Amino acid sequence: MEKSDRNQSPSNRELARWDLDCVWHPFTQQREWAQSEPLFIDRGEGVYLIDRDGARYIDGVSSLWANIHGHNVEKIDRAVAEQLTKIAHTTMLGLSHQPAAELARRLIGMAPGNLRRVFYSESGSTAVEIALKMAYQYWRNQGDAFKDKTTFLRLNNAYHGDTIGSVSVGGMDLFHEIYRPLLFPTFKAPSPSCYRCELRLKPETCSMACAREVEHILDRNGWQICAMIVEPLVQGAAGILTAPEGYLRRVSEACKAHDVLLIADEVAVGFGRTGALFACEHEDVAPDLLCLGKGITGGYLPLAATLATEAVYEQFLGEYTDYKTFFHGHTYTGNPLACAAALASLDVFAENRVLEKLPALTSHFAELLEGFRDHPYVGDVRRRGMMAGIELVADKASKTPFPPQDRIGHKVAMACRSHGVIIRPLGDVLVLMPPLAITADELTALLTAVNTALNEVMV
Ligand SMILES: *Cc1c(COP(=O)(O)O)cnc(C)c1O
């Protein structure tokens, strides 16, 4: 029998063998992984991740875009520990508990527009899945008048999660295309990103033709579209693609004009990442449904929420036998430990005046990023708030990418490790999205390390 003495810590080699023999990692070519030496993170401290040998790394992507205030934040640690002395889990089906009710009230108090109801789940994918089902059923519950509103409008390059429903509204062929036969049909509009404009236009002269495409689709097909889903301001997973200013506002107005619900997926951009608490605030947009995840607990525990307006919510009310109920709910919906972490994270936002301090931090970030623009292999540098992407290309003038088998982005990320930085690229886009709690000096250290690694790989 395999040794599994919990009191005796396994050696790094043993652990590596257990991982390589037993674990199937997400978004990972396991053949490549099998040739690698897995790095085991043991502890966290502020913006640092610490491995089993005590080596420290700046968490350059906030442990996959989730962490906000750093790791081991005393206030959040304490809130989770205190909740743990009461109860770790109970159900929201037929019961309630204090952290869930308190958190819902707090979220409603700060959410953009007229959002009034909070539906909990555990991941961004499920928050999206729930929004899609709510939007669909919202029209069904109104009887035959809207019987044709059965499909969705999605954007190219969109990423909304990995479940089949959220993949149906996704637009990243590399991840999604193979599943297309399993997915429900949708209308699709161009990605609102200028560096590789799908419409081959220039931002100075195009009058935002990508938004006009959305207007056209809604003009012609709004009668059969129940909702449009967008990642406000930044298409994250496609490579931190920043949308032109005013795009979100324009498509939200088009949705309103055509009786199409707007689902704002703020799973990545929410909780301060773009400089405002929610990205919709930048363009004064009031979505009908809002998806939250990732940073909602400060990056501590799996929790997500789908917020709905009262107008959406009301269509689900009736006698039991009207069967207008939203028949959906996960076992761990509204987990008390996760809600306690989320409440504490909101407290830390207020106490540390996180949002007030962001303008100074983001302008420092912007300055540091400028230094990358002239690099011979940097095609584009994109940033919104504290989210940035540095796109590496083989040829700047023609924007020709490197061959995928060169694994350039991956190589730079690996090289970063020997300079005390953890990042995870998206293809050849180096993503930098540190916790909002990072100091100016730590931010300088992060970008200096990335620059050094880049030059090592690109000799
Ligand atoms: C990460 C992400 C999701 C999916 O969240 P998971 O918690 O990974 O399921 C959905 N939408 C956006 C915009 C995301 O960035």
The ligand as a Gaussian input file, in Angstrom:
#p B3LYP/6-31G(d) Opt

LIG

0 1
 C      -13.147000      33.066000     -15.062000
 C      -14.346000      33.544000     -15.735000
 C      -15.545000      32.802000     -15.721000
 C      -15.618000      31.429000     -15.128000
 O      -15.413000      31.415000     -13.753000
 P      -15.019000      30.030000     -13.039000
 O      -15.048000      30.372000     -11.585000
 O      -13.665000      29.670000     -13.547000
 O      -16.051000      29.041000     -13.417000
 C      -16.664000      33.363000     -16.294000
 N      -16.628000      34.565000     -16.880000
 C      -15.501000      35.297000     -16.921000
 C      -15.536000      36.643000     -17.568000
 C      -14.320000      34.810000     -16.375000
 O      -13.180000      35.514000     -16.461000

